[in-house]
Amino acid sequence: MAQSRIFCKIAPKFIYAQGEYEITKDYDAYMQQRMNVFRKVTGTRKTLVPIYITPFGLKNNMYSRRLPRQVTVNALF
């Protein structure tokens, strides 16, 4: 059975950072709330995988460790 994939922008937020981006407690809570709204509206029971695309990567902290995927600009070019 083929697996279906849904690609969407849950929280299209463009933030400029001059170094590694740090995910704060507030931003983590915002993302969790946005994913919960998406689950409720779409009725999906599938796993949501947030992916961060950043020029310099994410600063390693307790919130960034919860993210399974991140892409840096170097991987795109």
N, C-alpha and C positions, 0 to 999 in steps of 0.2 A: 504494500500500500504506500503510495507516494505521500510524502509529508508536505503540507502546505506551509508557506512562509508569508508572513505579513511584514512588510517594511513600511514604517511610518515615522513621522517626527512626533514624538511625544512632547518634547520640550525644546523646540527650536530656539536656542539661546546662543547668541554669538557674543563672546566675551574676549577681549584682547588681553593677553598676558605676555609679559616680557620674559617669562621663564616658565618653569613647570607650573601647571594650574593646580591649585589646592582646592579640593572639595571640602567644604565646610559642613558643619552639622546642619545648618539651615538649608543649604543647597541639597544635601542628602535627603532631608525631610521633604523638600519640594519635589524632588525626583520620585520618591516613594509615593507621594500623594498623586502625582501625575500618572504613574503606572497603575495605581489603584483605580483612578478614574477611567483609564483606558480599558482595564479589565471589565469594569462595570458596564461601560457603554457598549463594548463589543461583545461581551459575554464569553470571551475567550478563556479557556482553561489551560492554555499553552504557556510555556515559560517565556517571559519577556527578557531580552538580553540588551541592556543599554550599551551602546558603543560610543566612546568619546574620541573625537578626532581633534587632535591638538598639535601645534607646531613643535612643542618641546616635551610633550608627555605630561603625566600627572605626578604631582608630588606624592610620595609614598606616606600615607597616613592610614588611620583606621577606616576611613570612608573609601579611599581609593582601592583598598584591598578587597572590598566587596564587589568591585566591578570586574567582570570576567574579560572584557575586551577594551582595548584602547589602540588607536592607530595614530602614529605620528606622521607628519608631512613627509618625512624621508621615505616612508613606505609607499607613498603615493607616486613618487617621481623616480 
